Amino acid sequence: MTKILEAAASAAMPEAAAFRDAMAEVASAAHLVTTTGLSGRAGLTATAVASVSDAPPTLLACLEAGSRTLAAIEASGFFCVNTLSALDHELAAVFSGRAGLSGEARFARGEWTRLVTGAPVLKSALVAFDCRLVAAHAVATHKVLIGEVVALGGSGVGESLVYRRRRFGGF
């Protein structure tokens, strides 16, 4: 925490490592962002997801600009944000790349269905936001996706999975 305070006291812009350390203190819900593209299903773990509006229902998700999942979303024009329960901590690790799996292999775990768009929906998700991509904005190393929510799914059962200090835990 001292590094964070030192970076805040400096007049210069914080270094990337100090910024990452500071952001590790921010607890965030864990989500799987999924889609289906020409190469099959794709998905990743994301914590940068937020509501934008309720009329029409709209959310945003930030994805690394070079990710295979982002390319598939931009090609397909749709995605699903699956908010994970604490019981799905293993899936969060799998979709973050920690298990060494990619592409279709990540979907071997969990039970999947589809709603309106055809994006993969995790049956055990607390809530699933099935979205039509309406905009993608490049910001630094990421793209901010704006999705209009066309359907909702999920179980609504269980504790939330959160990510803080670079690890997953229940709440």
C-alpha positions in Angstrom: 0.0 0.0 0.0 3.0 2.3 0.6 3.8 2.2 -3.2 0.2 3.3 -3.9 0.5 6.3 -1.5 3.9 7.3 -2.9 2.5 7.2 -6.4 -0.5 9.3 -5.4 1.8 11.9 -3.8 3.9 12.3 -6.9 3.0 15.0 -9.4 4.0 12.6 -12.3 1.6 10.1 -13.8 1.8 6.8 -11.9 3.8 4.0 -13.5 1.9 1.1 -14.9 3.0 -1.3 -12.2 1.9 1.1 -9.4 -1.5 1.6 -11.2 -2.0 -2.2 -11.5 -1.2 -2.6 -7.8 -3.7 0.2 -6.9 -6.4 -1.4 -9.1 -5.7 -4.8 -7.4 -7.3 -3.2 -4.2 -10.6 -2.6 -6.1 -12.9 -5.5 -5.6 -14.8 -6.3 -8.8 -17.4 -8.8 -9.8 -16.0 -11.6 -12.0 -17.7 -12.3 -15.3 -17.2 -14.5 -18.4 -17.6 -12.5 -21.6 -18.5 -15.0 -24.4 -19.5 -15.1 -28.0 -19.6 -17.4 -31.0 -17.5 -16.7 -34.1 -16.3 -18.3 -37.3 -13.7 -20.3 -35.2 -16.3 -21.5 -32.7 -17.0 -20.2 -29.2 -14.7 -17.7 -27.5 -14.6 -16.3 -24.0 -12.6 -14.6 -21.3 -12.8 -13.5 -17.7 -13.4 -9.8 -17.2 -13.9 -7.6 -14.2 -14.4 -4.3 -16.1 -18.1 -4.5 -16.7 -20.7 -1.8 -15.8 -24.2 -0.6 -16.4 -24.6 2.3 -18.8 -28.4 2.8 -19.0 -31.7 1.1 -18.3 -33.6 2.7 -21.2 -32.6 0.9 -23.4 -30.8 -1.6 -21.1 -27.1 -1.1 -22.0 -23.8 -2.1 -20.4 -20.1 -1.8 -21.1 -17.3 -4.3 -21.0 -13.6 -3.6 -21.4 -11.5 -6.2 -23.2 -7.8 -6.2 -24.1 -7.4 -5.0 -27.7 -5.5 -8.1 -28.9 -7.8 -10.8 -27.5 -9.3 -13.5 -29.7 -12.6 -13.0 -27.9 -12.7 -9.3 -28.8 -12.0 -10.1 -32.5 -14.8 -12.7 -32.4 -17.3 -10.3 -30.8 -16.5 -7.6 -33.4 -17.0 -10.1 -36.2 -20.2 -11.6 -34.8 -21.8 -8.4 -33.4 -22.9 -10.0 -30.2 -21.7 -11.2 -26.8 -22.9 -12.3 -23.4 -21.7 -11.1 -20.0 -22.1 -14.0 -17.5 -21.8 -12.9 -13.9 -20.2 -15.7 -11.9 -21.2 -17.1 -8.6 -18.6 -18.0 -6.0 -19.1 -21.7 -7.0 -17.7 -20.9 -10.5 -14.2 -19.8 -9.3 -12.6 -22.6 -11.3 -14.3 -21.3 -14.5 -13.0 -17.8 -13.8 -9.4 -19.3 -13.7 -10.0 -21.3 -16.9 -11.3 -18.4 -18.9 -8.5 -16.1 -17.6 -6.0 -18.4 -19.2 -4.5 -19.7 -15.9 -5.4 -23.3 -16.9 -3.6 -23.0 -20.2 -6.8 -23.6 -22.2 -8.1 -21.4 -25.0 -11.0 -21.3 -27.5 -13.5 -24.1 -27.5 -11.5 -26.0 -24.9 -12.6 -23.5 -22.2 -16.2 -24.5 -22.7 -15.6 -28.1 -21.7 -16.3 -27.0 -18.2 -19.7 -25.7 -17.1 -23.2 -26.1 -18.7 -24.0 -23.8 -21.5 -27.1 -22.7 -23.3 -28.1 -19.7 -25.6 -30.6 -17.0 -25.4 -31.5 -14.5 -28.3 -28.1 -13.7 -29.9 -26.6 -17.2 -29.9 -23.7 -16.2 -27.5 -22.9 -18.9 -24.9 -24.8 -18.5 -21.7 -23.5 -20.2 -18.5 -26.4 -21.9 -16.9 -25.0 -21.4 -13.4 -24.3 -17.7 -13.9 -25.9 -15.4 -11.3 -27.2 -13.3 -14.2 -26.4 -13.4 -17.9 -26.7 -10.3 -20.1 -27.2 -11.3 -23.8 -26.0 -8.3 -25.8 -26.0 -6.9 -29.3 -22.8 -4.9 -29.9 -23.6 -1.3 -30.6 -20.2 0.3 -30.3 -16.5 -0.4 -29.7 -14.2 2.4 -28.6 -10.4 2.0 -28.6 -8.9 3.3 -25.3 -5.2 2.7 -24.7 -4.6 -1.0 -24.6 -8.3 -2.0 -24.5 -11.6 -1.6 -26.3 -14.7 -0.5 -24.5 -17.6 -2.5 -25.8 -21.1 -1.0 -25.6 -23.8 -3.7 -25.6 -27.6 -3.3 -25.8 -29.1 -6.0 -23.6 -31.6 -8.0 -25.6 -32.2 -10.8 -23.1 -31.5 -11.8 -19.5 -30.8 -15.2 -18.1 -29.0 -16.8 -15.1 -29.9 -18.6 -11.9 -29.9 -15.7 -9.4 -28.7 -18.2 -6.8 -25.6 -18.0 -4.8 -22.9 -15.6 -3.6 -21.0 -13.4 -6.1 -17.5 -14.2 -7.2 -15.3 -11.2 -6.8 -11.7 -10.5 -7.8 -9.4 -8.6 -5.4 -5.6 -8.6 -4.8 -5.2 -10.8 -7.9 -7.4 -13.7 -6.6 -11.0 -14.9 -6.7 -13.2 -15.2 -3.7 -16.9 -15.3 -2.6 -19.0 -12.6 -1.2 
